[in-house]
Amino acid sequence: MQELCALQYNRAKKLLSERKGEMQRLVAKLMEKESVELDELNDILGPSDHENKAAFESYINDLKKKKLDQAEAAKAKADKDQGKDKAAAEKPKK
């Protein structure tokens, strides 16, 4: 067990050393925003090289579409609410 832990520790240490630049960019973004979303993380760390790359990219694209849809829905709601407020203000009082 000790050998396995040492092996994984060394593997993690090597990976962090090799990707120091990406880690520094991630730290800078986290200092700026305190949190990042998965698509931002993918942008910072670069394209994924894991086995299920196609599924991961599809997931990232779905996240981006969902975020865009939510923004559009929020804008439509704000526009609708603004129209109601304007109509209420123009309505004559009895």
ChimeraX attribute file (.defattr): number of C-alpha atoms within 10 A of each C-alpha:
attribute: neighborCount
match mode: 1-to-1
recipient: residues
	/A:1	6
	/A:2	6
	/A:3	8
	/A:4	9
	/A:5	10
	/A:6	11
	/A:7	12
	/A:8	11
	/A:9	12
	/A:10	12
	/A:11	12
	/A:12	12
	/A:13	11
	/A:14	12
	/A:15	11
	/A:16	13
	/A:17	11
	/A:18	11
	/A:19	11
	/A:20	12
	/A:21	13
	/A:22	16
	/A:23	15
	/A:24	12
	/A:25	14
	/A:26	19
	/A:27	14
	/A:28	12
	/A:29	16
	/A:30	12
	/A:31	10
	/A:32	10
	/A:33	9
	/A:34	9
	/A:35	13
	/A:36	14
	/A:37	9
	/A:38	13
	/A:39	15
	/A:40	14
	/A:41	16
	/A:42	15
	/A:43	13
	/A:44	17
	/A:45	15
	/A:46	10
	/A:47	12
	/A:48	13
	/A:49	8
	/A:50	8
	/A:51	8
	/A:52	9
	/A:53	12
	/A:54	11
	/A:55	10
	/A:56	16
	/A:57	15
	/A:58	11
	/A:59	14
	/A:60	16
	/A:61	13
	/A:62	12
	/A:63	15
	/A:64	14
	/A:65	12
	/A:66	12
	/A:67	12
	/A:68	12
	/A:69	12
	/A:70	12
	/A:71	12
	/A:72	12
	/A:73	12
	/A:74	12
	/A:75	12
	/A:76	12
	/A:77	12
	/A:78	12
	/A:79	12
	/A:80	12
	/A:81	12
	/A:82	12
	/A:83	12
	/A:84	12
	/A:85	12
	/A:86	11
	/A:87	11
	/A:88	11
	/A:89	10
	/A:90	9
	/A:91	9
	/A:92	7
	/A:93	6
	/A:94	3
